[in-house]
Amino acid sequence: MSGTPRNLTRREALKAGLAGSALAATGLLGGFTPGIAGAASSTAQDDQVLLEDIADILLPTTTASPGAKAAGVGTMMARVLADCESPETQQRVAAGLRAFRDTCRARGGDFASLPLAERERLIRDIDAIAQKEGDAHWFNSVRMLALNAYFTSEVGLTRAMRYVPVPGRYDGCVPLEPGQPAWA
């Protein structure tokens, strides 16, 4: 390079910036791995399916709105658990799901194959125990994952809650009618 400064044209500056951005993006995207952490293992896939089945009992399909399974919350639950929760929470949930599978097998099979009444009874029983134990119980984390995944999904926001994409002016005190869903 010579010692005299060269004036860049706007076009050259944009080309250089875009080339640099493209290189940075390929470097960033090269480290991205789609799917949940450890998705190659069948255990992670089985956990995702079980999480979605549990969520569907907690948030079933009703006449007013689709349930958790219809919203496809299993993927998000597994992703948030793997990417956002502490390792202790991840281990607690994994151990809880293993114990839950054992309980289901003792009652006649895997969770999805049990009759609906039995699945609901299992969830009620585990929820009662979790309520007594507090945050230390694995089911409390699963319940929160299910609620967050459902109510941040398109189905949860637009069909389970009352959704207004452009609400207009702010009105902090809007009366709710009996049976009206919450505002999204």
LOMARTOR-400792 format. One line per field, with one value per atom (N, C-alpha, C): chain; residue number from 1; x, y, z negated. Coordinates in nm, 4 decimals, padded with zeros to 6 digits, always signed. Layout:
// LOMARTOR-400792
chaine = [A  ...];
num = [NUM  ...];
east = [X  ...];
north = [Y  ...];
up = [Z  ...];
END
This chain:
// LOMARTOR-400792
chaine = [A  A  A  A  A  A  A  A  A  A  A  A  A  A  A  A  A  A  A  A  A  A  A  A  A  A  A  A  A  A  A  A  A  A  A  A  A  A  A  A  A  A  A  A  A  A  A  A  A  A  A  A  A  A  A  A  A  A  A  A  A  A  A  A  A  A  A  A  A  A  A  A  A  A  A  A  A  A  A  A  A  A  A  A  A  A  A  A  A  A  A  A  A  A  A  A  A  A  A  A  A  A  A  A  A  A  A  A  A  A  A  A  A  A  A  A  A  A  A  A  A  A  A  A  A  A  A  A  A  A  A  A  A  A  A  A  A  A  A  A  A  A  A  A  A  A  A  A  A  A  A  A  A  A  A  A  A  A  A  A  A  A  A  A  A  A  A  A  A  A  A  A  A  A  A  A  A  A  A  A  A  A  A  A  A  A  A  A  A  A  A  A  A  A  A  A  A  A  A  A  A  A  A  A  A  A  A  A  A  A  A  A  A  A  A  A  A  A  A  A  A  A  A  A  A  A  A  A  A  A  A  A  A  A  A  A  A  A  A  A  A  A  A  A  A  A  A  A  A  A  A  A  A  A  A  A  A  A  A  A  A  A  A  A  A  A  A  A  A  A  A  A  A  A  A  A  A  A  A  A  A  A  A  A  A  A  A  A  A  A  A  A  A  A  A  A  A  A  A  A  A  A  A  A  A  A  A  A  A  A  A  A  A  A  A  A  A  A  A  A  A  A  A  A  A  A  A  A  A  A  A  A  A  A  A  A  A  A  A  A  A  A  A  A  A  A  A  A  A  A  A  A  A  A  A  A  A  A  A  A  A  A  A  A  A  A  A  A  A  A  A  A  A  A  A  A  A  A  A  A  A  A  A  A  A  A  A  A  A  A  A  A  A  A  A  A  A  A  A  A  A  A  A  A  A  A  A  A  A  A  A  A  A  A  A  A  A  A  A  A  A  A  A  A  A  A  A  A  A  A  A  A  A  A  A  A  A  A  A  A  A  A  A  A  A  A  A  A  A  A  A  A  A  A  A  A  A  A  A  A  A  A  A  A  A  A  A  A  A  A  A  A  A  A  A  A  A  A  A  A  A  A  A  A  A  A  A  A  A  A  A  A  A  A  A  A  A  A  A  A  A  A  A  A  A  A  A  A  A  A  A  A  A  A  A  A  A  A  A  A  A  A  A  A  A  A  A  A  A  A  A  A  A  A  A  A  A  A  A  A  A  A  A  A  A  A  A  A  A  A  A  A];
num = [1  1  1  2  2  2  3  3  3  4  4  4  5  5  5  6  6  6  7  7  7  8  8  8  9  9  9  10  10  10  11  11  11  12  12  12  13  13  13  14  14  14  15  15  15  16  16  16  17  17  17  18  18  18  19  19  19  20  20  20  21  21  21  22  22  22  23  23  23  24  24  24  25  25  25  26  26  26  27  27  27  28  28  28  29  29  29  30  30  30  31  31  31  32  32  32  33  33  33  34  34  34  35  35  35  36  36  36  37  37  37  38  38  38  39  39  39  40  40  40  41  41  41  42  42  42  43  43  43  44  44  44  45  45  45  46  46  46  47  47  47  48  48  48  49  49  49  50  50  50  51  51  51  52  52  52  53  53  53  54  54  54  55  55  55  56  56  56  57  57  57  58  58  58  59  59  59  60  60  60  61  61  61  62  62  62  63  63  63  64  64  64  65  65  65  66  66  66  67  67  67  68  68  68  69  69  69  70  70  70  71  71  71  72  72  72  73  73  73  74  74  74  75  75  75  76  76  76  77  77  77  78  78  78  79  79  79  80  80  80  81  81  81  82  82  82  83  83  83  84  84  84  85  85  85  86  86  86  87  87  87  88  88  88  89  89  89  90  90  90  91  91  91  92  92  92  93  93  93  94  94  94  95  95  95  96  96  96  97  97  97  98  98  98  99  99  99  100  100  100  101  101  101  102  102  102  103  103  103  104  104  104  105  105  105  106  106  106  107  107  107  108  108  108  109  109  109  110  110  110  111  111  111  112  112  112  113  113  113  114  114  114  115  115  115  116  116  116  117  117  117  118  118  118  119  119  119  120  120  120  121  121  121  122  122  122  123  123  123  124  124  124  125  125  125  126  126  126  127  127  127  128  128  128  129  129  129  130  130  130  131  131  131  132  132  132  133  133  133  134  134  134  135  135  135  136  136  136  137  137  137  138  138  138  139  139  139  140  140  140  141  141  141  142  142  142  143  143  143  144  144  144  145  145  145  146  146  146  147  147  147  148  148  148  149  149  149  150  150  150  151  151  151  152  152  152  153  153  153  154  154  154  155  155  155  156  156  156  157  157  157  158  158  158  159  159  159  160  160  160  161  161  161  162  162  162  163  163  163  164  164  164  165  165  165  166  166  166  167  167  167  168  168  168  169  169  169  170  170  170  171  171  171  172  172  172  173  173  173  174  174  174  175  175  175  176  176  176  177  177  177  178  178  178  179  179  179  180  180  180  181  181  181  182  182  182  183  183  183  184  184  184];
east = [+00.0845  +00.0000  +00.0894  +00.0542  +00.1354  +00.1050  +00.1878  +00.1735  +00.0680  +00.0096  -00.0911  -00.2295  -00.3110  -00.4460  -00.5326  -00.6208  -00.7094  -00.8518  -00.9246  -01.0640  -01.1499  -01.2276  -01.3200  -01.4502  -01.5054  -01.6380  -01.7403  -01.8585  -01.9641  -01.9895  -01.9863  -02.0090  -01.9028  -01.7764  -01.6677  -01.6814  -01.7211  -01.7385  -01.8510  -01.9622  -02.0732  -02.0329  -01.9575  -01.9109  -01.8223  -01.7317  -01.6416  -01.7196  -01.8180  -01.9007  -01.9829  -02.0417  -02.1219  -02.0362  -01.9168  -01.8272  -01.7881  -01.7588  -01.7246  -01.8406  -01.9605  -02.0797  -02.1045  -02.0850  -02.1058  -02.0072  -01.8825  -01.7832  -01.8183  -01.8609  -01.8987  -02.0197  -02.1183  -02.2390  -02.2084  -02.1215  -02.0887  -02.0135  -01.9338  -01.8639  -01.9604  -02.0588  -02.1569  -02.2489  -02.2968  -02.3895  -02.3206  -02.1918  -02.1202  -02.1228  -02.1327  -02.1384  -02.2780  -02.3797  -02.5177  -02.5520  -02.6090  -02.6543  -02.8041  -02.8818  -03.0261  -03.0688  -03.1850  -03.2391  -03.1965  -03.2458  -03.2132  -03.0747  -03.0172  -02.8836  -02.8862  -02.7966  -02.7907  -02.9056  -02.9614  -03.0791  -03.0494  -02.9217  -02.8877  -02.9260  -02.9277  -02.9617  -03.1121  -03.1501  -03.2927  -03.3546  -03.2740  -03.3252  -03.3759  -03.3018  -03.3448  -03.4753  -03.4891  -03.6128  -03.7270  -03.6998  -03.8027  -03.8468  -03.7510  -03.7842  -03.8718  -03.8413  -03.9198  -04.0634  -04.0801  -04.2142  -04.2892  -04.2207  -04.2845  -04.3215  -04.2335  -04.2644  -04.3902  -04.4009  -04.5189  -04.6445  -04.6335  -04.7489  -04.7950  -04.6997  -04.7344  -04.8008  -04.7441  -04.8008  -04.9424  -04.9692  -05.1023  -05.2048  -05.1622  -05.2537  -05.2785  -05.1734  -05.1887  -05.2722  -05.2548  -05.3240  -05.3920  -05.5041  -05.5690  -05.6462  -05.6801  -05.7648  -05.9055  -05.9624  -06.0999  -06.1779  -06.3053  -06.3851  -06.3411  -06.2819  -06.2407  -06.1025  -06.0140  -05.8776  -05.8080  -05.7106  -05.6309  -05.5409  -05.4978  -05.4134  -05.2654  -05.1843  -05.0394  -04.9794  -05.0295  -04.9756  -05.0045  -05.1223  -05.1572  -05.0680  -05.0214  -04.9326  -04.7877  -04.7577  -04.6222  -04.5222  -04.5608  -04.4762  -04.3559  -04.3552  -04.2466  -04.1096  -04.0978  -03.9692  -03.9207  -04.0098  -03.9687  -03.9347  -04.0119  -03.9834  -03.8443  -03.8141  -03.6834  -03.5719  -03.5947  -03.4943  -03.4660  -03.5701  -03.5514  -03.4846  -03.5249  -03.4630  -03.3143  -03.2797  -03.1391  -03.0551  -03.1130  -03.0348  -03.0424  -03.1488  -03.1701  -03.1710  -03.1997  -03.2057  -03.0673  -03.0506  -02.9223  -02.8974  -02.7711  -02.7425  -02.8114  -02.8265  -02.8951  -03.0417  -03.1066  -03.2459  -03.2573  -03.1662  -03.1679  -03.1543  -03.0624  -03.0423  -03.1633  -03.2209  -03.3384  -03.4557  -03.4772  -03.5873  -03.5606  -03.4375  -03.4045  -03.4265  -03.3820  -03.4027  -03.5513  -03.6244  -03.7681  -03.8419  -03.8026  -03.8666  -03.8376  -03.7134  -03.6814  -03.7690  -03.7813  -03.8651  -04.0121  -04.0551  -04.1930  -04.2208  -04.1243  -04.1399  -04.1532  -04.0727  -04.0808  -04.2185  -04.2713  -04.4044  -04.5100  -04.4970  -04.5928  -04.5858  -04.4650  -04.4501  -04.5126  -04.4975  -04.5568  -04.7094  -04.7645  -04.9101  -04.9626  -04.8748  -04.9245  -04.8636  -04.7642  -04.7031  -04.6453  -04.6049  -04.5519  -04.6675  -04.6336  -04.7328  -04.8364  -04.7938  -04.8853  -04.9826  -04.9441  -05.0314  -05.1331  -05.1173  -05.2126  -05.3442  -05.4548  -05.5833  -05.5779  -05.6579  -05.6576  -05.6828  -05.7778  -05.8089  -05.6878  -05.6141  -05.4949  -05.3834  -05.3666  -05.2663  -05.3001  -05.4273  -05.4688  -05.4469  -05.4769  -05.4559  -05.3077  -05.2235  -05.0783  -05.0299  -05.0758  -05.0332  -05.0858  -05.2107  -05.2636  -05.1823  -05.1475  -05.0695  -04.9315  -04.8638  -04.7285  -04.7332  -04.8400  -04.8544  -04.8753  -04.9539  -04.9766  -04.8443  -04.7635  -04.6330  -04.5434  -04.5443  -04.4610  -04.5018  -04.6316  -04.6777  -04.6257  -04.6184  -04.5670  -04.4167  -04.3430  -04.1967  -04.1445  -04.2229  -04.1801  -04.0846  -03.9967  -03.9084  -03.8100  -03.7887  -03.6937  -03.7475  -03.8756  -03.9346  -03.9264  -03.8965  -03.8789  -04.0061  -04.1223  -04.2468  -04.2794  -04.2391  -04.2642  -04.1940  -04.0731  -04.0014  -04.0720  -04.1196  -04.1901  -04.3202  -04.3934  -04.5180  -04.4918  -04.3879  -04.3569  -04.3114  -04.2321  -04.1919  -04.3136  -04.4087  -04.5288  -04.6113  -04.6321  -04.7118  -04.6446  -04.5146  -04.4428  -04.4422  -04.4177  -04.4144  -04.5511  -04.6570  -04.7905  -04.8352  -04.8199  -04.8732  -04.7828  -04.6683  -04.5884  -04.5937  -04.6674  -04.6847  -04.7941  -04.7979  -04.9016  -05.0401  -05.0543  -05.1834  -05.2250  -05.1332  -05.1660  -05.2009  -05.1264  -05.1506  -05.2766  -05.3047  -05.4149  -05.5446  -05.5361  -05.6578  -05.6983  -05.6010  -05.6346  -05.6564  -05.5948  -05.6119  -05.6729  -05.7247  -05.7824  -05.6684  -05.6536  -05.5390  -05.5833  -05.5198  -05.5429  -05.4067  -05.3794  -05.2460  -05.2090  -05.3042  -05.2794  -05.3887  -05.3607  -05.4681  -05.5139  -05.4380  -05.4776  -05.4311  -05.5182  -05.4781  -05.4672  -05.3904  -05.3745  -05.4913  -05.5531  -05.6586  -05.6260  -05.5784  -05.5294  -05.6370  -05.7622  -05.8692  -05.9812  -05.9685  -06.0684  -06.1445  -06.2740  -06.3492  -06.3512  -06.3454  -06.3571  -06.4986  -06.5504  -06.6824  -06.6691  -06.7715  -06.7636  -06.7284  -06.6279  -06.5842  -06.4908  -06.4606  -06.3711  -06.2274  -06.1512  -06.0112  -05.9284  -05.8122  -05.7231  -05.6691  -05.6242  -05.5661  -05.4234  -05.3805  -05.2430  -05.1572];
north = [-00.1157  +00.0000  +00.1224  +00.2203  +00.3416  +00.4307  +00.5312  +00.6205  +00.7272  +00.7401  +00.8439  +00.7883  +00.8637  +00.8154  +00.8157  +00.7197  +00.7050  +00.7308  +00.8093  +00.8366  +00.7215  +00.6648  +00.5584  +00.6192  +00.5565  +00.5987  +00.5299  +00.5803  +00.5222  +00.3770  +00.3497  +00.2146  +00.1184  +00.1598  +00.0749  +00.0492  +00.1511  +00.1354  +00.0363  +00.0458  -00.0468  -00.1902  -00.2069  -00.3404  -00.3993  -00.3185  -00.3665  -00.4029  -00.3201  -00.3484  -00.4734  -00.4931  -00.6119  -00.7380  -00.7270  -00.8428  -00.8802  -00.7818  -00.8087  -00.8678  -00.8183  -00.8711  -01.0159  -01.0453  -01.1823  -01.2777  -01.2357  -01.3202  -01.3409  -01.2367  -01.2482  -01.3393  -01.3252  -01.4067  -01.5545  -01.5859  -01.7273  -01.7824  -01.7020  -01.7471  -01.7716  -01.6846  -01.7016  -01.8192  -01.8304  -01.9376  -02.0730  -02.0737  -02.2006  -02.2687  -02.1895  -02.2458  -02.2816  -02.2476  -02.2747  -02.4189  -02.4873  -02.6237  -02.6285  -02.6574  -02.6606  -02.7748  -02.7594  -02.8622  -02.8408  -02.9248  -02.9096  -02.9660  -02.9238  -02.9709  -03.1225  -03.1878  -03.3334  -03.3993  -03.3315  -03.3850  -03.5146  -03.5451  -03.6692  -03.7888  -03.7726  -03.8850  -03.9070  -04.0320  -04.0632  -04.0219  -04.0139  -03.9711  -03.8288  -03.7393  -03.6000  -03.5919  -03.6697  -03.6705  -03.7284  -03.8342  -03.8934  -03.7945  -03.7204  -03.6200  -03.5108  -03.4683  -03.3643  -03.4118  -03.5343  -03.5893  -03.5997  -03.6466  -03.6597  -03.5220  -03.4240  -03.2881  -03.2355  -03.2592  -03.2130  -03.2868  -03.4170  -03.4935  -03.4437  -03.4129  -03.3585  -03.2225  -03.1379  -03.0055  -03.0155  -03.1166  -03.1315  -03.1725  -03.2384  -03.2677  -03.1406  -03.0611  -02.9351  -02.8339  -02.8294  -02.7330  -02.8087  -02.8744  -02.9568  -02.8737  -02.9376  -02.8752  -02.8626  -02.7447  -02.7202  -02.6672  -02.6423  -02.5846  -02.4421  -02.3748  -02.2360  -02.2214  -02.3194  -02.3042  -02.4390  -02.4463  -02.5678  -02.5886  -02.7109  -02.7431  -02.7255  -02.7667  -02.7503  -02.8305  -02.9488  -03.0308  -02.9666  -02.9089  -02.8404  -02.7182  -02.6588  -02.5431  -02.5858  -02.7140  -02.7641  -02.7150  -02.7198  -02.6621  -02.7484  -02.8744  -02.9642  -02.9158  -02.8690  -02.8208  -02.7014  -02.6067  -02.4884  -02.5229  -02.6106  -02.6502  -02.7122  -02.8037  -02.8687  -02.7693  -02.6768  -02.5756  -02.4839  -02.4341  -02.3444  -02.4195  -02.5427  -02.6221  -02.6403  -02.6726  -02.6987  -02.5716  -02.4612  -02.3405  -02.2369  -02.2361  -02.1254  -02.1661  -02.2893  -02.3318  -02.3710  -02.3643  -02.3993  -02.5499  -02.5908  -02.7347  -02.8136  -02.7527  -02.8211  -02.8469  -02.7464  -02.7631  -02.8679  -02.8641  -02.9635  -03.1043  -03.1227  -03.2551  -03.2967  -03.2018  -03.2318  -03.2738  -03.2026  -03.2374  -03.3718  -03.3941  -03.5223  -03.6388  -03.6233  -03.7291  -03.7460  -03.6352  -03.6424  -03.7122  -03.6837  -03.7498  -03.8998  -03.9378  -04.0819  -04.1496  -04.0866  -04.1427  -04.1461  -04.0430  -04.0367  -04.1496  -04.1775  -04.2899  -04.4224  -04.4394  -04.5617  -04.5746  -04.4637  -04.4642  -04.5016  -04.4472  -04.4784  -04.6255  -04.6787  -04.8215  -04.9096  -04.8684  -04.9451  -04.9429  -04.8419  -04.8304  -04.8858  -04.9424  -05.0113  -04.9744  -04.8889  -04.8564  -04.7167  -04.6725  -04.5369  -04.4371  -04.3130  -04.2109  -04.1947  -04.1888  -04.1656  -04.2809  -04.4026  -04.5180  -04.5378  -04.4667  -04.4794  -04.4118  -04.4581  -04.3909  -04.2467  -04.1604  -04.0187  -03.9960  -04.0669  -04.0499  -04.0828  -04.1862  -04.2251  -04.1207  -04.0667  -03.9614  -03.8380  -03.7998  -03.6843  -03.7099  -03.8295  -03.8648  -03.8575  -03.9099  -03.9038  -03.7597  -03.6745  -03.5343  -03.4653  -03.4936  -03.4348  -03.4793  -03.6086  -03.6606  -03.5968  -03.5908  -03.5344  -03.3843  -03.3178  -03.1749  -03.1484  -03.2335  -03.2172  -03.2312  -03.3281  -03.3459  -03.2258  -03.1784  -03.0643  -02.9380  -02.9191  -02.8016  -02.8021  -02.9200  -02.9306  -02.9068  -02.9583  -02.9477  -02.8133  -02.7429  -02.6111  -02.6210  -02.5217  -02.5101  -02.6257  -02.7022  -02.8133  -02.9307  -02.9315  -03.0431  -03.0160  -03.1205  -03.1076  -03.0648  -03.1046  -03.0781  -02.9291  -02.8537  -02.7094  -02.6437  -02.6883  -02.6354  -02.6730  -02.7959  -02.8419  -02.7652  -02.7415  -02.6662  -02.5250  -02.4582  -02.3231  -02.3223  -02.4217  -02.4325  -02.4475  -02.5306  -02.5542  -02.4264  -02.3572  -02.2344  -02.1273  -02.1095  -02.0088  -02.0433  -02.1699  -02.2103  -02.1937  -02.2298  -02.2214  -02.0771  -01.9970  -01.8609  -01.7636  -01.8108  -01.7289  -01.7844  -01.8931  -01.9473  -01.8691  -01.8821  -01.8144  -01.8620  -01.9921  -02.0475  -01.9904  -01.9897  -01.9391  -01.7918  -01.7147  -01.5696  -01.5312  -01.6006  -01.5565  -01.6342  -01.7564  -01.8361  -01.8606  -01.8692  -01.8926  -01.7616  -01.6556  -01.5242  -01.4309  -01.3216  -01.2236  -01.1393  -01.1362  -01.0729  -00.9562  -00.8438  -00.7277  -00.6841  -00.7004  -00.6695  -00.5222  -00.4333  -00.2904  -00.2372  -00.2302  -00.1977  -00.0525  +00.0366  +00.1774  +00.2471  +00.3204  +00.3960  +00.3051  +00.3492  +00.2738  +00.3037  +00.1995  +00.2135  +00.1143  +00.1646  +00.0783  +00.0065  +00.0417  -00.0205  -00.0600  -00.1792  -00.2296  -00.3406  -00.3272  -00.4327  -00.5610  -00.6719  -00.8020  -00.8524  -00.9118  -00.9719  -01.1134  -01.1685  -01.3060  -01.4037  -01.4885  -01.5887  -01.5382  -01.4095  -01.3536  -01.3921  -01.4355  -01.4685  -01.3438  -01.3660  -01.2554  -01.1910  -01.0691  -00.9995  -01.0438  -01.0588  -01.0976  -00.9744];
up = [+00.0000  +00.0000  +00.0000  +00.0743  +00.0811  -00.0374  -00.0590  -00.1722  -00.1530  -00.0357  -00.0143  -00.0447  -00.1189  -00.1494  -00.0254  -00.0174  +00.0964  +00.0513  +00.1235  +00.0900  +00.1396  +00.0484  +00.0855  +00.1335  +00.2331  +00.2759  +00.1868  +00.1860  +00.1051  +00.1442  +00.2727  +00.3237  +00.2717  +00.2729  +00.2242  +00.0740  -00.0016  -00.1469  -00.1769  -00.1027  -00.1223  -00.0875  +00.0222  +00.0603  -00.0480  -00.1014  -00.2059  -00.3319  -00.3651  -00.4830  -00.4665  -00.3507  -00.3247  -00.3232  -00.2669  -00.2649  -00.4075  -00.4898  -00.6295  -00.7060  -00.6802  -00.7457  -00.7054  -00.5788  -00.5308  -00.5965  -00.6091  -00.6757  -00.8224  -00.8896  -01.0304  -01.0462  -00.9587  -00.9681  -00.9471  -00.8510  -00.8297  -00.9489  -01.0116  -01.1318  -01.2457  -01.2606  -01.3670  -01.3401  -01.2166  -01.1840  -01.1795  -01.1574  -01.1558  -01.2913  -01.3985  -01.5323  -01.5765  -01.4986  -01.5357  -01.5027  -01.5992  -01.5750  -01.5985  -01.4953  -01.5130  -01.6033  -01.6612  -01.7483  -01.8913  -01.9792  -02.1194  -02.1455  -02.2554  -02.2903  -02.3029  -02.2351  -02.2416  -02.1678  -02.0682  -01.9997  -01.9273  -01.9058  -01.8383  -01.9241  -02.0553  -02.1414  -02.1412  -02.1468  -02.1479  -02.2807  -02.3879  -02.5172  -02.5107  -02.4442  -02.4317  -02.3534  -02.2478  -02.1689  -02.2520  -02.3260  -02.4120  -02.5199  -02.5769  -02.6776  -02.6179  -02.4967  -02.4302  -02.4096  -02.3663  -02.3438  -02.4768  -02.5814  -02.7121  -02.7686  -02.7517  -02.7970  -02.7285  -02.5982  -02.5248  -02.5694  -02.5980  -02.6459  -02.7826  -02.8702  -03.0022  -02.9856  -02.8993  -02.8756  -02.8209  -02.7393  -02.6816  -02.7862  -02.8923  -03.0026  -03.0832  -03.1026  -03.1762  -03.0990  -02.9675  -02.8814  -02.7671  -02.7964  -02.6938  -02.5921  -02.4828  -02.3825  -02.4392  -02.4226  -02.4663  -02.3472  -02.3674  -02.2595  -02.2293  -02.3282  -02.3104  -02.2474  -02.2710  -02.2190  -02.2048  -02.1122  -02.0976  -02.2194  -02.2390  -02.3529  -02.3245  -02.4218  -02.4140  -02.2984  -02.2759  -02.1670  -02.0318  -02.0179  -01.8933  -01.8715  -01.9802  -01.9697  -01.9470  -01.9605  -01.9390  -02.0426  -02.1696  -02.2740  -02.3114  -02.2732  -02.3138  -02.2714  -02.1490  -02.0988  -02.1783  -02.2025  -02.2774  -02.4217  -02.4819  -02.6202  -02.6298  -02.5382  -02.5394  -02.5117  -02.4188  -02.3839  -02.5026  -02.5665  -02.6819  -02.7966  -02.8184  -02.9245  -02.8974  -02.7737  -02.7396  -02.7341  -02.6853  -02.6612  -02.7724  -02.8493  -02.9435  -03.0903  -03.1188  -03.2586  -03.3088  -03.4389  -03.5004  -03.4867  -03.4918  -03.4857  -03.5967  -03.7134  -03.8240  -03.7887  -03.7299  -03.6894  -03.5796  -03.4834  -03.3756  -03.4317  -03.5257  -03.5852  -03.6680  -03.7423  -03.8245  -03.7359  -03.6252  -03.5344  -03.4666  -03.4223  -03.3576  -03.4537  -03.5782  -03.6781  -03.7077  -03.7148  -03.7391  -03.6263  -03.5023  -03.3884  -03.3879  -03.4256  -03.4350  -03.5406  -03.6577  -03.7645  -03.7219  -03.6506  -03.6025  -03.5039  -03.4159  -03.3219  -03.3975  -03.5016  -03.5825  -03.6473  -03.6981  -03.7591  -03.6553  -03.5363  -03.4292  -03.3916  -03.3806  -03.3460  -03.4540  -03.5810  -03.6901  -03.6834  -03.6207  -03.6084  -03.4762  -03.3938  -03.2758  -03.1428  -03.1358  -03.0073  -03.0068  -02.8883  -02.8812  -02.8930  -02.9229  -02.9552  -02.8446  -02.7208  -02.6089  -02.5882  -02.6287  -02.6074  -02.7195  -02.8305  -02.9406  -02.9036  -02.9607  -02.9355  -02.9870  -02.9266  -02.9611  -03.1101  -03.1666  -03.3091  -03.3965  -03.3589  -03.4344  -03.4194  -03.2981  -03.2773  -03.3596  -03.3608  -03.4410  -03.5896  -03.6360  -03.7766  -03.8116  -03.7239  -03.7473  -03.7601  -03.6711  -03.6739  -03.7998  -03.8380  -03.9621  -04.0831  -04.0880  -04.2005  -04.2070  -04.0942  -04.0919  -04.1211  -04.0771  -04.1037  -04.2528  -04.3183  -04.4623  -04.5392  -04.4999  -04.5633  -04.5358  -04.4121  -04.3736  -04.4481  -04.4708  -04.5440  -04.6880  -04.7466  -04.8845  -04.8907  -04.7917  -04.7929  -04.7441  -04.6650  -04.6159  -04.4981  -04.4866  -04.3699  -04.3540  -04.4589  -04.4510  -04.3679  -04.3411  -04.2665  -04.1165  -04.0400  -03.8958  -03.8243  -03.8749  -03.8037  -03.7990  -03.9005  -03.8981  -03.7797  -03.7493  -03.6327  -03.5036  -03.4949  -03.3747  -03.3563  -03.4653  -03.4566  -03.4034  -03.4568  -03.4108  -03.2648  -03.2258  -03.0855  -02.9953  -03.0366  -02.9564  -02.9435  -03.0538  -03.0502  -02.9645  -02.9834  -02.9051  -02.7566  -02.7254  -02.5843  -02.5200  -02.5909  -02.5329  -02.5143  -02.6182  -02.6114  -02.5370  -02.4880  -02.3968  -02.2546  -02.2355  -02.1002  -02.0289  -01.8979  -01.8198  -01.8609  -01.8817  -01.9223  -02.0572  -02.1528  -02.2856  -02.2856  -02.2076  -02.2048  -02.1293  -02.0202  -01.9354  -01.9561  -02.0107  -02.0228  -02.1670  -02.2580  -02.3989  -02.4732  -02.4246  -02.4861  -02.3827  -02.4282  -02.3371  -02.2829  -02.1525  -02.0891  -02.0017  -02.0207  -01.9361  -01.8845  -01.7541  -01.7033  -01.7146  -01.6971  -01.7113  -01.8039  -01.9330  -02.0263  -02.0225  -01.9601  -01.9585  -02.0841  -02.1472  -02.2653  -02.3871  -02.4846  -02.6085  -02.7012  -02.7494  -02.8488  -02.9589  -03.0712  -03.1791  -03.2565  -03.2390  -03.3162  -03.2202  -03.1639  -03.0707  -03.1412  -03.1553  -03.2239  -03.1407  -03.2103  -03.1461  -03.1632  -03.0590  -03.0656  -03.1200  -03.1832  -03.2337  -03.1237  -03.1485  -03.0529  -02.9453  -02.9464  -02.8441  -02.8745  -02.7723  -02.7977  -02.8288  -02.8884  -02.9220  -02.7943  -02.8066  -02.6921  -02.6719  -02.5473  -02.5161  -02.5073];
END
